[in-house]
């Protein structure tokens, strides 16, 4: 991934290539408060006519696909657990995805609607299927748990990223998940009134990882129910 731009010797303009555009778009996406990437703003950052970007990307969707796959590649690069540690690998993948989505919220929001068709996305699918296979799953249960975890991580992390980028109160490391008024009338909402203190103690990050853990525990239960030999799971 490029970390800078190439300047022409005359005019101060940028000699554009795909890597230069992606690097500039990542810088733009990481700016506080950025919830969408503007091609016009990207062109200004590159000191280039915005239409020049379309010589390298068919349209804005193609650019966003490239950016999202680049973020997926960064997420993969942070996984250090060995292949046999299927739980560790999936947890690290979830954690790195959340961290990177909150860094690049304008890219994160695309994860719920775009398939990148890129190499990093395919590598992530392979990693997740391999991990759940090592947990002892196969067939429909393997695919179901992959889909559950993928959906939870992408949609929840994207939601957290967007909320933190638009709400200063959520921009800190642990955003409050439940935010209601200071008073709840127990006569009309007795259950809310009883639970409100605990609800206010929940954070979006805690709930994110609770969801991840629930899916991993479900995988273990399903593998056990299928009576899969331990030797097969660890081979």
VOKEMAR-67206 format. One line per 10 residues: number of its first residue (from 1); their letters; for each residue x, y, z of C-alpha. Coordinates in Angstrom, 2 decimals, m for minus. Layout:
N
NUM	a	X:Y:Z; ...
This chain:
235
1	xxxxxxxxxx	0.00:0.00:0.00; 1.36:3.38:m0.95; 2.04:5.78:1.87; 2.53:8.94:m0.14; 1.81:10.59:m3.48; 3.93:11.14:m6.53; 4.30:14.77:m7.56; 4.91:15.80:m11.13; 7.89:18.02:m11.76; 5.67:20.78:m13.14
11	xxxxxxxxxx	2.39:22.23:m11.94; 2.49:20.57:m8.52; m0.02:17.94:m9.65; m0.05:14.28:m8.75; 0.80:11.48:m11.15; m2.08:9.21:m10.30; m2.07:5.46:m10.04; m4.36:3.11:m8.12; m2.07:2.82:m5.10; m1.72:6.60:m4.80
21	xxxxxxxxxx	m5.49:7.11:m4.98; m6.17:4.39:m2.39; m3.56:5.83:0.00; m5.05:9.33:m0.31; m8.59:8.01:0.18; m7.51:6.17:3.34; m6.02:9.38:4.71; m9.26:11.19:3.93; m11.37:8.44:5.50; m9.33:8.61:8.72
31	xxxxxxxxxx	m10.01:12.31:9.28; m12.23:12.86:12.33; m15.88:13.31:11.44; m15.58:11.89:7.91; m18.56:9.62:7.24; m18.40:9.67:3.44; m15.64:9.97:0.87; m16.18:12.67:m1.71; m14.47:12.18:m5.06; m14.27:15.96:m5.37
41	xxxxxxxxxx	m12.51:16.24:m2.01; m10.26:13.34:m2.91; m9.29:15.07:m6.14; m8.47:18.25:m4.22; m6.30:16.29:m1.80; m4.46:14.77:m4.75; m4.23:18.14:m6.54; m5.88:16.52:m9.52; m9.09:16.82:m11.48; m11.56:14.47:m9.73
51	xxxxxxxxxx	m12.51:12.91:m13.06; m8.94:11.60:m13.36; m9.76:9.12:m10.60; m12.18:7.41:m12.97; m9.35:6.48:m15.28; m8.29:4.02:m12.59; m11.68:3.11:m11.05; m14.78:2.57:m13.15; m16.96:4.41:m10.65; m17.08:5.39:m6.98
61	xxxxxxxxxx	m18.36:1.94:m6.01; m15.26:0.36:m7.55; m13.11:2.75:m5.50; m14.97:1.85:m2.30; m14.54:m1.86:m3.06; m10.79:m1.34:m3.34; m10.67:0.65:m0.11; m12.70:m1.94:1.80; m10.49:m4.76:0.57; m7.46:m2.76:1.67
71	xxxxxxxxxx	m8.96:m2.45:5.16; m9.64:m6.20:5.15; m5.98:m6.78:4.29; m4.92:m4.63:7.26; m7.22:m6.65:9.49; m5.69:m9.93:8.32; m2.20:m8.59:8.94; m2.98:m8.21:12.64; m3.82:m11.88:13.19; m0.98:m13.60:15.03
81	xxxxxxxxxx	m2.68:m16.65:16.57; m1.63:m20.00:15.03; m4.06:m21.82:12.77; m4.82:m24.46:15.38; m6.06:m21.75:17.75; m9.35:m21.29:15.91; m10.91:m19.26:18.72; m7.95:m16.93:18.93; m7.89:m16.30:15.20; m11.58:m15.49:14.97
91	xxxxxxxxxx	m11.45:m13.25:18.04; m8.42:m11.39:16.68; m10.16:m10.97:13.32; m13.21:m9.50:15.02; m11.09:m7.19:17.17; m8.94:m5.89:14.32; m12.01:m5.36:12.14; m13.69:m3.28:14.84; m10.57:m1.20:15.43; m10.04:m0.54:11.72
101	xxxxxxxxxx	m13.71:0.20:11.06; m13.68:2.83:13.80; m10.54:4.29:12.22; m12.14:4.39:8.76; m15.91:4.80:9.36; m16.55:6.10:5.85; m15.25:2.79:4.52; m16.83:0.69:7.26; m20.37:1.68:6.30; m19.81:0.12:2.86
111	xxxxxxxxxx	m19.12:m3.29:4.41; m22.81:m3.97:4.91; m23.71:m3.44:1.25; m20.59:m4.22:m0.79; m18.72:m7.37:m1.69; m15.19:m6.39:m2.62; m14.42:m9.32:m4.94; m10.86:m8.73:m3.79; m8.13:m11.06:m2.54; m8.29:m9.95:1.10
121	xxxxxxxxxx	m12.01:m10.60:1.39; m11.54:m14.07:m0.05; m8.66:m14.70:2.38; m10.93:m13.72:5.29; m13.65:m16.11:4.16; m11.07:m18.90:3.90; m9.69:m18.09:7.36; m13.14:m18.17:8.94; m14.21:m21.39:7.26; m10.90:m23.01:8.21
131	xxxxxxxxxx	m11.30:m21.87:11.83; m14.83:m23.19:12.18; m13.76:m26.41:10.50; m11.04:m26.79:13.14; m13.72:m26.19:15.77; m15.37:m29.36:14.48; m18.06:m27.99:12.20; m18.89:m29.14:8.69; m21.64:m28.84:6.12; m24.59:m26.61:6.96
141	xxxxxxxxxx	m23.38:m25.84:10.49; m20.00:m24.70:9.17; m21.59:m22.32:6.71; m24.21:m21.12:9.19; m21.69:m20.15:11.84; m19.45:m18.46:9.28; m22.44:m16.40:8.09; m23.50:m15.57:11.66; m20.07:m14.33:12.69; m19.44:m12.48:9.45
151	xxxxxxxxxx	m22.79:m10.70:9.64; m22.36:m9.80:13.30; m18.81:m8.48:12.93; m19.43:m6.46:9.76; m22.79:m4.94:10.65; m22.13:m4.29:14.33; m18.63:m2.89:13.79; m19.94:m0.66:10.98; m22.73:0.61:13.22; m20.33:1.36:16.06
161	xxxxxxxxxx	m17.96:3.12:13.67; m20.70:5.32:12.26; m22.10:6.17:15.69; m18.71:7.19:17.02; m17.92:9.29:13.96; m21.12:11.33:14.31; m21.48:11.51:18.09; m18.75:13.14:20.15; m19.97:11.30:23.26; m19.26:7.99:21.55
171	xxxxxxxxxx	m15.87:8.93:20.17; m14.09:7.71:23.26; m12.89:4.11:23.41; m16.02:2.71:25.06; m19.27:4.28:23.82; m22.44:3.89:25.86; m24.85:1.51:24.21; m28.04:2.53:26.04; m28.68:6.24:26.45; m32.03:7.35:27.86
181	xxxxxxxxxx	m33.26:10.30:29.86; m32.35:10.76:33.49; m35.73:9.59:34.75; m37.82:6.52:33.89; m41.23:6.28:35.52; m41.53:2.84:37.17; m45.31:3.12:37.06; m45.37:3.06:33.26; m42.10:1.24:32.49; m41.29:m0.93:35.53
191	xxxxxxxxxx	m38.86:m3.26:33.77; m36.92:m0.40:32.20; m36.74:1.42:35.52; m35.41:m1.67:37.25; m32.80:m2.39:34.60; m31.83:1.15:33.58; m28.67:1.36:35.71; m27.37:m1.91:34.29; m28.36:m0.93:30.77; m26.42:2.32:31.09
201	xxxxxxxxxx	m23.38:0.32:32.16; m23.22:m1.51:28.82; m20.75:m0.39:26.18; m20.91:m1.00:22.45; m17.53:m2.75:22.51; m18.59:m5.09:25.31; m21.72:m6.07:23.43; m19.76:m6.56:20.22; m17.47:m9.10:21.86; m20.35:m10.70:23.75
211	xxxxxxxxxx	m21.91:m11.42:20.38; m18.65:m12.85:19.06; m18.29:m15.06:22.13; m21.88:m16.30:21.85; m21.30:m17.41:18.26; m18.05:m19.17:19.17; m19.78:m20.97:22.04; m22.56:m21.98:19.65; m19.94:m23.45:17.33; m18.50:m25.52:20.19
221	xxxxxxxxxx	m21.95:m26.78:21.18; m22.80:m27.69:17.60; m19.51:m29.54:17.16; m20.10:m31.44:20.39; m23.66:m32.31:19.38; m22.36:m33.69:16.12; m20.03:m36.00:18.04; m17.05:m35.00:15.90; m13.87:m36.79:17.02; m11.39:m34.48:18.74
231	xxxxx	m8.58:m35.82:16.56; m10.46:m34.69:13.46; m10.88:m31.18:14.87; m7.19:m30.79:15.69; m5.71:m32.31:12.52
